[in-house]
């Protein structure tokens, strides 16, 4: 269908597989839709009107009087999605992020049924930030309230899996990458600006080619997210990545992680705690978090081992739990010693 796409006359013509997006004045787009319908049937492709969408930027709604769009789904810009990601802030983004929060809440209930090691691996690798990454990279989600809800659910789930009660400081450390002393369960509210800016910078050349014939203005979404990213740092001299590095999410995330580490070090009560955090950044100190829990290879940790490992890594107070366990053990031994049997 590439020749068909190139024969259209609208300002915006872009296709991904069999999904076509056409943009421009309504009359011109209507003419191109008819072209797609006619030439598509000549090569065996038929337009499915029930799946087609008419997106309008008018303030008075998205309804069109043109008969070509009669059976299309009519949407405003804030209701629209493109390839599974919201186009901009508004109803579509609210729905998408709320759905992800609901998915995580449902998954958290089911992860409690698994052993702690399996649940921790699944949470970090599948159900946390990776589940939202496509949306974070494609849509300007920074500052959305649903991201805070998602992070709160992540914190609760981490506490349930590890059987620990994490303070704010411990949760901040847990959300750091493993190489920086955390558990690698990243906060999506912190990742959102880096993900979007890296995606915007990495695809800039392609965007320019797609929008070559359009009267494109300044990308206000990038400007807003860049301001949100810059507001994370107290030092005004933090520079945004340039060149090829600008297209890499890790480069945008590095200053954010460094700021969190500095903040964390300032919160720790003594030099011993600070030394513990710095030691956790040493090579291979977090290898156990990357180990696949395979019982036959001796790589599966039991629930108590995971609790202790997480507690020691985050500086949690395990002595209370250990004391309780010792008291229970002492009571059991006394009962057995006093038993006539």
C-alpha positions, -999 to +999 in steps of 0.1 A: +000+000+000+030+023-001+022+036-037-014+042-025-001+062+005+022+083-016-005+091-041-025+110-015-025+148-014-031+156+023-005+174+044+000+145+068+003+110+053+018+083+075+013+046+077+024+017+100+016-017+085-020-014+075-029+015+097-030+048+078-032+083+093-042+112+071-043+148+083-052+182+069-083+203+059-115+183+061-123+185+024-088+173+014-088+144+039-123+134+027-110+132-009-080+111+002-103+087+021-123+082-011-090+075-029-080+049-003-115+033-005-114+030-043-078+021-049-078-002-019-106-023-033-087-027-066-059-046-047-083-065-024-084-042+006-116-029+020-119+000+044-136-010+077-156+021+086-164+009+121-127+009+130-119+042+113-117+074+134-124+110+126-104+133+149-111+170+150-094+198+169-125+220+168-136+233+202-173+225+195-169+187+191-157+163+165-189+157+144-185+161+107-212+169+081-192+152+053-209+119+043-175+103+039-170+103+076-206+093+085-198+058+098-165+067+114-159+070+151-158+107+159-133+119+185-118+151+198-080+153+201-079+146+238-099+114+232-077+101+205-051+074+206-025+065+179-010+030+179-021+024+214-008+056+230-028+088+239-021+116+215-021+143+242-034+149+277-070+145+284-097+118+285-076+092+265-046+096+288-068+094+319-084+062+307-051+046+296-032+054+329-062+044+351-064+011+332-027+004+339-033+012+376-062-012+377-041-039+360-013-034+386-038-035+415-052-068+402-017-082+396-006-073+431-033-094+446-022-124+425+015-119+432+008-125+469+000-161+460+035-167+446+067-172+465+085-139+473+114-144+449+092-152+419+069-123+427+098-098+431+112-108+397+078-105+380+070-072+396+104-056+386+105-071+351+069-071+339+043-054+361+060-021+371+076+005+348+080-019+318+042-022+316+039+016+312+070+023+291+052+025+257+028+051+270+055+070+289+077+073+257+048+081+233+027+105+254+035+135+276+024+119+309+047+139+332+030+152+363-002+131+358-019+122+391-023+086+380+015+081+380+015+088+417-012+063+422+008+037+402+039+044+424+018+040+455+005+006+444+041-004+435+052+005+470+024-014+487+031-044+465+068-043+472+061-042+510+037-072+507+061-093+487+091-086+509+071-086+541+087-053+552+073-020+561+093+005+540+097+041+551+097+070+526+135+069+526+137+032+521+111+033+493+132+060+476+162+037+477+141+007+466+130+026+435+166+032+424+182+010+397+200-021+410+234-007+400+227+023+423+218+003+453+180-001+448+157-030+440+152-018+404+114-012+409+114+023+393+089+050+401+071+059+369+066+095+381+104+098+380+108+080+347+081+098+327+101+129+317+132+110+307+113+084+287+093+110+267+122+133+261+145+105+249+118+093+225+111+128+212+148+134+206+155+100+191+127+103+165+132+140+157+146+134+122+117+111+114+092+136+127+107+163+105+103+140+074+067+131+083+057+167+090+076+181+060+045+194+043+027+205+075+026+239+091+042+225+122+046+248+152+068+244+182+062+211+201+047+225+232+045+190+248+083+186+246+088+221+261+065+214+290+081+180+298+116+195+295+106+221+321+093+193+343+126+174+339+147+205+347+126+212+378+139+180+394+174+195+400+183+222+425+215+230+405+207+252+375+238+239+356+224+204+348+225+202+311+202+181+289+219+154+268+229+164+233+238+147+201+233+109+199+230+107+237+198+127+235+180+097+221+189+074+249+166+072+279+194+062+303+212+095+296+182+116+305+176+094+336+212+096+349+209+131+364+175+121+379+191+091+396+221+111+408+197+137+423+178+109+441+210+093+454+222+127+467+188+133+484+190+098+499+225+102+513+214+135+530+184+116+546+205+087+560+211+092+598+248+083+601+279+076+581+274+038+586+242+040+567+258+061+540+286+036+536+261+008+533+244+026+504+277+033+486+288-003+491+256-014+474+267+004+442+298-018+439+299-043+410+280-076+416+265-064+449+230-067+434+235-099+413+210-118+434+183-095+421+190-106+386+192-143+393+164-164+378+148-184+406+156-219+394+153-244+422+174-271+405+203-247+403+200-236+439+190-201+428+156-198+444+155-179+477+128-188+502+104-161+515+124-155+547+157-151+528+141-126+504+127-106+534+162-105+551+180-097+519+156-068+510+157-056+546+195-056+548+198-039+514+174-011+524+185-008+560+151-020+573+148-028+610+148-066+610+157-069+647+121-066+658+110-095+636+140-116+646+133-109+683+097-120+679+109-152+662+134-159+690+107-154+716+083-177+698+111-203+695+119-200+732+083-204+742+080-235+720+112-250+735+099-244+771+066-260+763+084-291+749+107-293+779+078-291+803+058-317+784+054-351+801+063-368+768 
